[in-house]
């Protein structure tokens, strides 16, 4: 009798176990890659991004309605879906769904999640929002050889030993901008990449500028926003830039950026441009980065770089009010008087004076940038390309420089201040057309600053105003000059390869 061949009981049991294991793996894989869950996550995160954008606009509108408004006291509760929206988050974020309006509040001007969904909490943590606090995230300051991170301890600058992990040396949420120092003692301030929105551009009234920080070199702007052009350097997108904390001092062969010293003046714009470029290589050893120029770019501040400082200053992450004048008649850097428009005097307060000095900072505290109002007029690497001989007489190196080192403005149908101003109405981020109503020389810029467009024999831009300008000077002031060696100053900007 032949034995019948078949599957033994043991083999059958093993087969069933294998099938169960395989089925479990498939189920787990589907669970971990659930397309429905992934879609829900994407929608939720996109909605939160939109809510934050709308909240920023709501805060900006509050500032427009009330100049004494403080976003740190801006609160709104959840909405129950049936009652009056007044005082709830739906009043300010109208796009928020009824479901989400029961999960979010506004506390101290921040979007706060008060829901109980653990999955949503995980998603929020991934985009830096959790159930307790919304953390403002900006690009980490990039340092190079010869630069040390600095933090103010109340009386002096401490060196931050681990700047990549110890992030307490800056806090943009609390208007504390990152500071660094080069080997020569010069001070620099980090401006991280951001996008901005001016609700009513080309107006006389100073407004809170809505700002959203952008991570890495993100190149897609939120609807209604503009990625600030200062973060495009030629064809390269930047994570941020380092700006001189004070007006330049020292000499053309040894440019310093230090407080409480006499600013460097009375040289042509050509000499300023060359001095800034030489910081990169010829004089690089004194700053600590050597003379190769590898990974380093130093240049004369452009109009759009001036703009990126004052726009951030006029946001909730900066002073968000008028930067006080430096009224020191001896051109001492980092000084302040006793009011926003103090008369020229020798009796001034140093930048670290907690009562008056810090009012001349772009943050209202010691972490900001100084001398943006008063001190000495500053040339920027910007000019109207009107063909006047002064362009090459006083600014040949600048005019011949690569495009990333200058802002070129077109001439109007006729070379006049009015027509040149109108011809450049599409310029963004430079604190010229967007923050003034005309360029004819009157108090037509924000905070009553004077605004005069370059033309004719004065094709170069000046910024900030001088110590004696009182009400007409300021961070939004612009004027014109021939480029010659008059009592004008300047400041350098530093771009590092690590920001690319």
C-alpha positions in Angstrom: 0.0 0.0 0.0 1.4 3.3 -1.0 1.8 6.1 1.5 -0.2 9.2 0.7 1.8 12.3 0.4 0.5 15.5 2.0 1.2 18.4 4.4 2.0 17.3 7.9 0.5 19.0 10.9 3.8 20.5 11.9 4.4 22.0 8.4 0.8 23.3 8.4 1.3 25.1 11.7 4.6 26.6 10.6 3.0 27.8 7.4 0.2 29.5 9.3 2.7 31.2 11.6 4.7 32.5 8.6 1.5 33.8 7.0 0.5 35.6 10.2 3.9 37.2 10.5 3.9 38.3 6.9 0.3 39.7 7.2 1.4 41.6 10.3 4.3 43.1 8.5 2.0 44.2 5.7 -0.5 45.7 8.1 2.3 47.5 10.0 3.7 48.8 6.7 0.3 50.1 5.7 -0.1 51.7 9.1 3.2 53.4 8.8 2.6 54.6 5.3 -1.1 55.2 5.5 -1.8 57.6 2.6 -4.9 58.9 4.3 -2.9 59.7 7.5 -0.2 61.3 5.4 -2.7 63.5 3.6 -4.3 64.5 6.9 -0.9 65.5 8.3 -0.1 67.6 5.2 -3.4 69.4 5.3 -3.1 70.0 9.1 0.4 71.5 8.8 -0.6 73.6 5.8 -3.6 75.0 7.7 -1.4 75.9 10.7 1.0 77.7 8.4 -1.9 79.7 7.0 -3.1 80.4 10.5 0.2 81.8 11.5 0.4 84.0 8.4 -3.1 85.4 9.1 -2.1 86.0 12.8 0.9 88.0 11.7 -1.4 90.1 9.5 -3.8 90.6 12.4 -1.0 91.7 14.6 0.2 94.2 12.0 -3.4 95.5 11.6 -3.6 96.0 15.4 -0.4 98.1 15.3 -1.8 100.2 12.5 -4.9 100.9 14.5 -3.1 101.6 17.8 0.6 102.8 17.8 0.8 101.8 21.5 -0.3 98.2 20.8 1.9 95.5 22.3 1.8 92.1 20.7 3.0 90.6 24.0 -0.4 91.3 25.5 -2.4 90.1 22.5 -4.7 87.2 23.6 -7.7 85.5 22.2 -9.5 82.3 23.4 -11.0 79.3 21.7 -14.3 79.6 19.8 -17.1 77.2 20.7 -18.6 77.3 17.2 -21.9 78.8 18.2 -21.3 82.0 20.2 -20.0 85.4 19.3 -16.6 85.3 17.7 -15.5 88.6 19.4 -12.5 88.0 21.7 -12.0 84.5 20.3 -9.4 83.3 17.8 -12.0 83.3 15.0 -12.2 87.1 15.3 -8.6 87.4 14.1 -8.0 84.2 12.1 -11.2 84.0 10.1 -10.0 81.2 7.8 -9.7 78.8 10.8 -12.1 76.0 10.7 -14.7 75.5 13.5 -12.9 72.3 14.6 -9.5 74.0 14.8 -11.0 77.1 16.5 -11.7 74.9 19.5 -8.1 73.7 19.6 -6.1 76.9 19.3 -5.8 80.2 21.2 -3.7 83.3 20.9 -1.4 84.0 23.9 1.1 86.8 24.0 0.7 87.2 20.3 1.5 83.5 19.6 -0.6 80.7 18.2 -1.1 78.1 21.0 -2.4 74.6 20.6 -4.7 73.6 23.5 -6.1 70.4 21.9 -5.6 66.9 23.2 -4.9 65.0 20.1 -1.5 63.3 20.6 -1.0 62.8 16.8 -1.6 66.5 16.2 0.9 67.4 19.0 3.5 65.3 17.2 2.8 67.1 13.9 3.0 70.5 15.6 6.3 69.6 17.3 7.7 68.8 13.8 6.9 72.4 12.7 8.1 73.9 16.0 4.7 74.4 17.6 3.5 72.4 20.6 0.8 72.6 23.2 2.6 75.2 25.3 4.5 77.6 23.1 5.1 78.6 19.5 8.9 78.8 19.0 10.0 81.3 16.4 12.6 79.6 14.2 15.2 81.5 12.2 18.4 80.4 10.5 21.2 79.7 13.0 23.9 82.4 12.7 26.8 81.1 10.6 30.3 81.9 11.9 33.7 81.6 10.3 37.3 81.4 11.5 38.1 84.5 13.5 34.5 85.1 14.6 33.1 84.4 18.1 29.5 84.5 19.2 28.9 87.1 21.9 26.2 87.4 24.5 25.6 90.5 26.7 25.6 89.7 30.4 24.4 93.0 31.6 27.7 94.8 31.8 30.0 93.1 29.1 30.1 90.7 26.2 30.6 87.1 27.1 32.0 84.6 24.6 29.5 81.8 23.8 31.7 78.6 23.8 29.2 76.4 21.9 27.2 78.6 19.6 25.7 75.8 17.5 24.1 74.1 20.5 23.8 77.0 23.0 21.2 79.2 21.3 20.7 81.5 24.3 22.9 84.1 22.6 20.0 85.2 20.5 16.2 85.2 20.8 14.3 86.9 17.9 11.0 86.3 19.7 12.3 88.7 22.4 14.0 91.1 20.0 17.5 89.8 20.8 19.5 89.6 17.6 22.7 87.5 17.4 26.0 89.3 17.8 29.5 88.2 16.9 33.0 89.7 17.2 36.0 89.3 14.9 39.6 89.1 16.1 40.2 92.8 15.7 37.3 93.5 18.1 34.8 94.6 15.4 31.1 93.8 16.1 28.6 92.2 13.7 24.9 91.5 13.9 23.2 88.6 12.1 20.1 89.2 10.0 18.4 85.9 9.2 16.6 85.2 5.9 12.9 86.4 6.0 9.9 87.4 3.9 8.0 90.5 4.5 4.7 92.3 3.8 3.9 96.0 4.0 0.2 96.3 4.1 0.1 99.9 2.8 3.3 100.6 0.9 4.2 104.0 -0.5 2.4 105.8 2.4 3.5 108.4 4.9 2.5 106.5 8.0 5.0 104.1 9.6 3.6 100.6 9.9 4.5 97.4 11.6 6.0 95.3 8.8 4.9 91.6 8.9 7.9 89.3 8.9 8.2 85.6 8.6 11.6 83.9 9.0 12.5 81.4 6.4 14.5 78.3 7.0 17.7 77.4 5.0 17.4 79.1 1.6 13.7 78.6 1.2 12.7 80.4 -2.0 8.9 80.2 -2.0 7.1 83.2 -0.5 3.8 83.1 1.4 1.0 84.6 -0.6 1.2 88.4 -0.3 4.7 88.3 1.0 8.1 89.1 -0.6 11.3 87.3 0.2 13.6 90.1 1.0 16.0 90.7 -2.0 19.0 91.2 0.3 19.2 87.4 0.7 19.8 87.0 -3.0 23.5 87.6 -3.7 24.0 87.5 -7.4 22.7 84.1 -8.3 23.1 82.7 -4.8 20.4 82.5 -2.1 21.6 83.3 1.4 20.6 82.0 4.9 21.4 85.4 6.3 24.0 88.2 6.3 26.2 89.8 8.9 25.9 93.6 9.2 28.3 96.0 10.9 26.9 96.9 14.3 28.2 100.4 14.1 29.3 102.9 11.5 32.8 102.1 10.2 35.8 103.6 12.0 39.6 103.1 11.8 41.3 103.7 8.5 40.8 102.5 4.9 43.5 99.9 5.4 42.2 98.8 8.8 38.4 99.2 8.9 36.9 98.8 12.4 33.3 98.4 13.6 33.4 99.5 17.2 31.5 101.7 19.6 32.6 104.9 21.3 35.1 105.9 18.6 35.2 108.5 15.8 33.6 107.2 12.6 35.7 107.0 9.4 34.6 109.8 7.0 35.7 112.3 4.4 36.7 109.7 1.8 35.1 109.1 -1.6 32.6 106.3 -2.1 35.2 104.7 -4.3 37.6 104.5 -1.3 34.8 103.2 0.9 33.9 100.4 -1.6 37.6 99.5 -2.0 38.2 99.5 1.7 35.3 97.1 2.3 36.4 94.7 -0.4 39.9 94.7 0.9 38.7 93.5 4.3 38.1 90.1 2.6 41.7 89.5 1.4 44.3 92.2 1.7 43.5 93.0 5.3 41.8 89.7 6.2 44.4 88.6 8.7 43.4 91.3 11.2 39.9 89.9 11.3 41.0 86.4 11.8 39.9 84.8 8.5 43.2 85.1 6.6 43.9 86.5 3.2 42.7 83.8 0.8 39.2 85.1 0.7 37.8 81.6 0.6 34.3 81.5 2.0 34.4 85.2 2.8 32.8 88.2 1.1 33.0 91.7 2.4 31.5 94.7 0.7 30.0 98.1 1.1 26.4 98.0 2.4 23.8 98.2 -0.4 20.4 99.9 -0.2 18.6 96.5 0.0 20.9 95.5 2.9 20.1 98.8 4.6 16.4 97.9 3.9 16.6 94.4 5.4 17.9 95.9 8.7 15.3 98.6 9.0 12.4 96.3 7.8 13.3 93.8 10.5 13.6 96.6 13.0 10.1 97.8 12.1 8.6 94.4 12.8 7.6 92.6 16.0 11.1 91.2 16.1 12.7 94.7 16.3 12.2 97.9 18.1 9.0 98.5 16.0 9.2 102.3 16.7 11.5 105.1 15.7 15.2 104.5 16.1 16.7 107.4 18.1 19.2 109.7 16.5 22.9 109.6 17.3 23.3 113.4 17.9 27.0 113.3 18.8 28.7 116.3 17.0 32.1 114.6 17.2 30.8 111.6 15.1 31.3 109.1 18.0 29.7 105.8 17.1 26.9 104.1 19.0 25.6 107.2 20.8 22.1 108.4 21.8 20.6 111.6 23.2 17.6 111.9 25.4 14.9 111.8 22.7 14.3 110.4 19.3 15.2 113.7 17.6 17.7 115.2 20.0 19.8 118.3 19.0 23.4 117.9 18.2 25.5 117.7 21.3 28.7 116.3 22.9 26.6 115.1 25.9 25.5 111.8 24.6 25.0 108.3 26.1 26.9 105.2 25.0 25.3 102.3 23.2 25.2 100.2 26.4 23.4 102.8 28.5 20.2 101.0 29.5 18.0 104.1 29.6 19.0 106.1 26.6 21.8 104.4 24.6 19.7 101.3 23.6 17.0 103.6 22.2 19.4 104.2 19.2 19.4 100.5 18.5 17.2 98.7 15.9 15.9 96.5 18.6 15.5 99.0 21.5 18.1 96.9 23.4 21.8 96.4 23.1 21.6 93.5 20.6 20.6 95.6 17.7 22.4 97.7 15.1 23.4 101.3 15.8 23.9 104.6 13.9 21.1 103.9 11.5 19.8 107.4 12.4 22.2 110.3 12.8 25.9 110.1 13.5 27.2 110.7 10.0 25.5 110.2 6.7 26.3 106.8 5.2 27.0 106.1 1.6 25.5 102.8 0.3 26.5 101.0 -2.8 23.6 102.3 -4.8 23.2 104.9 -7.5 21.0 106.2 -10.3 22.6 105.2 -13.6 22.2 108.6 -15.2 25.6 108.7 -17.0 26.9 111.7 -15.0 30.7 111.9 -14.9 30.6 111.8 -11.1 29.7 108.1 -11.3 33.2 107.3 -12.5 35.0 110.3 -11.0 34.1 109.3 -7.5 32.8 105.7 -7.8 34.7 103.9 -10.6 35.3 100.7 -8.6 31.7 100.5 -7.6 30.4 101.2 -11.1 32.7 98.6 -12.5 31.9 96.0 -9.8 29.8 92.8 -10.3 26.1 93.2 -10.0 25.8 91.6 -6.6 27.8 94.5 -5.1 25.5 97.3 -6.0 21.9 98.5 -6.4 21.4 100.2 -9.8 18.4 102.6 -10.2 17.3 103.6 -13.6 16.9 107.2 -14.7 13.5 108.5 -15.4 12.4 110.0 -18.7 14.2 113.1 -17.5 17.0 113.1 -14.8 15.0 114.8 -12.0 14.4 113.7 -8.4 10.7 113.2 -9.1 11.0 111.2 -12.3 13.9 109.1 -11.0 11.8 108.3 -7.9 8.8 107.3 -9.9 10.8 105.3 -12.4 12.0 103.0 -9.6 8.6 102.4 -8.0 8.9 98.6 -8.5 12.0 98.4 -6.3 11.5 96.1 -3.3 13.1 95.9 0.1 15.3 99.1 -0.1 13.3 101.4 2.2 12.9 103.9 -0.6 9.6 103.9 -2.6 7.8 101.4 -0.3 8.3 103.6 2.8 7.8 107.1 1.4 5.4 109.1 -0.6 7.8 111.1 -2.7 11.5 111.7 -3.2 11.4 115.5 -3.5 13.3 116.4 -0.3 10.5 116.9 2.2 9.5 114.8 5.3 7.8 112.2 3.1 9.3 109.0 4.5 8.2 107.1 7.6 8.6 108.9 10.9 8.8 112.2 9.1 12.2 111.4 7.7 13.4 113.4 4.7 13.5 111.7 1.3 15.5 113.0 -1.7 16.1 110.9 -4.7 19.5 111.0 -6.4 19.8 112.7 -9.8 22.0 114.8 -12.0 25.5 115.5 -10.4 24.4 113.7 -7.2 23.8 110.1 -8.4 24.8 108.2 -5.2 22.5 107.3 -2.3 23.1 108.5 1.3 21.2 106.9 4.2 20.3 107.7 7.8 21.1 111.4 8.1 23.7 113.3 10.1 23.9 114.2 13.8 22.3 117.6 13.4 19.3 116.7 11.3 16.9 116.2 14.3 13.4 115.4 13.0 14.4 114.9 9.3 17.0 112.1 9.9 16.2 108.5 10.6 16.5 104.9 9.5 14.0 105.6 6.6 15.8 108.7 5.4 17.5 108.7 2.0 19.3 111.5 0.2 21.9 112.0 -2.6 25.5 113.1 -3.0 28.1 113.3 -5.7 30.3 110.6 -4.2 33.2 112.8 -3.3 35.2 112.9 -0.1 32.9 114.9 2.1 31.9 114.2 5.7 30.1 110.9 4.9 30.6 107.5 6.5 29.7 103.9 5.6 29.5 100.4 7.0 30.5 97.0 5.6 28.5 93.8 5.2 29.9 90.3 5.6 28.6 87.2 3.7 30.0 83.8 4.5 30.0 80.6 2.4 28.3 78.8 5.2 25.2 80.9 4.6 24.8 79.7 1.1 
